[in-house]
Amino acid sequence: MMSTKKSFLIVFVLIFILLIPGMAWAQGGGAIIRIGQDITISEGEVYDAIIGIGNNVNISGTINGAIVIVGGDLEIEGSIGDALVLVGSDAHLKSSFRGDVVAVGSKVILAPGVIVNGDIVSVGSQILKGENALITGDQVEVNANNIISSFHIWGPTFLAIILGLILLASLIFALLTFLAGALFPTGIERSKTYLRNNLGQCFLVGLILFIFFLPLNFILLITLIGIPLIPMLWLIYGVLAIWGISVLANIIGSKILNAFNYQGNSHLLPLFIGILIFYLLALIPILGWLIILIIKIIALGTALLTQLGLRKIDEATD
């Protein structure tokens, strides 16, 4: 049976669903990243980006890049640059801005006279406009009804939606991978140590897990009583993949930086570079996907054998 600590780690990693890959580790005038802690940007303050998770965010200053809010409340009276991304959040926009808005399961209120000089994409969200509020770009609403009603459109629009969803899923996965490495560096180091000494074992266990994953789902499905376990199985599988790929990305990124004689001690830069390399590899026809498949298999085995980094280093190197 999975221990409470392991269960907590799994849930903790999955909470961080963001949409902009690797906004770095910048401080002072760069990006602000806070979890469960309110963010206040006063008038005259300038930052490149804001990422808030489970907190209240009040902005009266200037954000040159993007704002990402997950599960929190946002109030904006200042200036936004590129984009506003909301996931399960409420936002009250009291000033105009030139960027786009992406809202997933959120509520967006445009105060009277506010102008959004970009597009608004709403996925199961509410967009409420006050008097004379204006959206100069397109307003796209994605919900169950309009997806079903337009399902017969097998043209560029439908293809664009499918590709957009794939891209969104890829970005979410990339962010979860980055955050796993950023938030649990000790666990990642333990998993790296094990992988370096037990590559063959990690590959074998990952291959077994990969091969039998879908048949196991089928067995649970036909037994009926096992159906409620299927979502949990996918949840665990996803967490294992995220953790393992974060470990591999860290290793690959570190090797690349060492090749260029990088002298810094950031544990986030190698992670970011490794993730970027994996995405570039995925763009290679056929061969790229084969490489990514091998990476995924090794990642699954590494995460499972190291118990998401909870296994002690001395145990992992036996």
Secondary structure, DSSP 8 states (H G I E B T S, - for coil): ---HHHHHHHHHHHH---SSTT-----SSSEEEEESS-EEE-TT-EESEEEEESSEEEE-SEESSEEEEESSEEEE-SEE-SEEEEES-EEEE-S-BSSEEEEES-EEEE-TT-EE-S-EEEES-EEEE-TT-EE-S-EEEE-HHHHHHTTT--SHHHHHHHHHHHHHHHHHHHHHHHHHHHH-HHHHHHHHHHHHH-HHHHHHHHHHHHHHHHHHHHHHHHTSTTTTHHHHHHHHHHHHHHHHHHHHHHHHHHHHHHHTT-----SHHHHHHHHHHHHHHHTSTTHHHHHHHHHHHHHHHHHHHTTTTTS-HHHHT-
